[in-house]
Amino acid sequence: MVFHRPIPKGFKVKTGTVISEAEVGHISVTLEAQTVPVTVVEIQPTAENSIGIDIGITIYAYLSNGEQVENRRFLRESSQKRARQRSKLASRVKGSKPGKILKGKISKLAQFVARTRWDFPFKTPHKLFDKCDVGVVEDLSLKKRSKRAPVKTDIEDGNLVDLPKGQAAKSGLNKSILDAASGSIY
């Protein structure tokens, strides 16, 4: 095993997880140390050191000081390239070398999108907390926001009739909600 950096003295390996992604594998190791001191910082929120954050879809975040953080739309930006690669793969002979190469490219693109979607919500608060000490965020339930559209029915002449429920529009909205990746950190 090749270590990215050595395990510091006084630390004990707690767990190890083997991860295989897009032709690359690595091991994630969790360390435990009893010697690291725990510090608790008490910050009193005031109007000067606080900022309110409202999470959106078209704009990633609206801030209480009037600023806006743009939504990067990682999945939407890469969808055309992904569709082209997948249609090329469909025309390849199954199990052929060009097909395997194309599968590798598709998985690398998917991995890139996943990593950038995961990274963006972590970097954004770091930039925001350079300006303030306290952040106030609304309590969102992404599970409820990204549910399927409810079934709409009506009774006509004693018969149950299904009405159009706008599932295509709701699925597009769900894709945008999940593409913003606001639930990965907040």
URCOR-V23323 format. One record per residue. SS is DSSP state (@ for helix, = for strand, . for the rest). D_FIRST is the distance of its C-alpha to the first C-alpha in Angstrom with 1 decimal. Layout:
ss,d_first
SS,D_FIRST
SS,D_FIRST
This chain:
ss,d_first
.,0.0
.,3.8
.,6.4
.,9.7
.,11.5
.,11.5
.,12.8
.,16.5
.,18.6
.,20.6
.,18.3
=,17.2
=,14.5
=,17.0
=,15.4
=,12.4
=,13.2
=,11.7
=,13.7
=,14.7
=,17.3
.,19.2
.,17.0
=,13.9
=,11.3
=,9.5
=,9.0
=,11.9
=,12.1
=,15.6
=,16.6
=,20.0
.,22.2
.,25.8
.,26.7
.,26.7
.,30.3
.,31.6
.,34.4
.,36.9
.,38.8
.,42.1
.,43.3
.,46.8
.,47.1
.,49.9
.,51.1
.,49.7
.,46.1
=,45.7
=,45.0
=,45.6
=,43.3
=,44.6
=,42.1
.,43.5
.,42.8
.,44.5
=,43.7
=,40.3
=,41.9
=,45.4
=,45.5
.,48.5
.,49.2
.,49.9
.,46.7
=,44.8
=,41.2
=,41.0
.,39.2
.,36.7
.,36.9
@,33.5
@,34.1
@,37.7
@,36.8
@,34.3
@,36.4
@,38.5
@,35.6
@,33.9
@,37.2
@,37.7
@,34.3
@,34.9
@,38.4
@,37.1
@,34.7
@,37.6
@,39.5
.,36.7
.,36.7
.,34.4
.,31.3
.,32.1
@,29.7
@,31.4
@,31.1
@,27.4
@,27.1
@,29.3
@,27.4
@,24.3
@,26.5
@,28.0
@,24.7
@,23.6
@,27.0
@,26.7
@,23.3
@,25.0
@,28.0
@,26.0
@,24.0
@,27.2
@,29.1
@,26.6
@,26.5
@,30.3
@,31.5
@,29.2
@,30.3
@,33.9
@,34.5
@,32.9
@,35.5
@,38.2
.,37.5
.,38.0
.,41.6
.,42.1
.,40.9
=,41.8
=,41.2
=,43.2
=,42.0
.,43.9
.,42.8
.,41.8
.,41.1
@,39.3
@,39.4
@,43.2
@,43.5
.,41.5
.,43.4
.,45.3
.,48.9
.,51.3
.,53.6
.,57.1
=,60.0
=,63.8
=,66.6
=,69.3
.,72.2
.,70.5
=,67.5
=,63.9
=,62.8
=,59.3
.,59.4
.,57.0
.,54.2
.,52.5
@,49.2
@,48.2
@,48.9
@,47.0
@,44.0
@,44.0
@,44.3
@,41.4
@,39.2
@,40.2
@,39.6
@,36.1
@,35.4
.,36.2
.,33.3
@,35.4
@,34.2
@,30.6
.,31.3
.,35.0
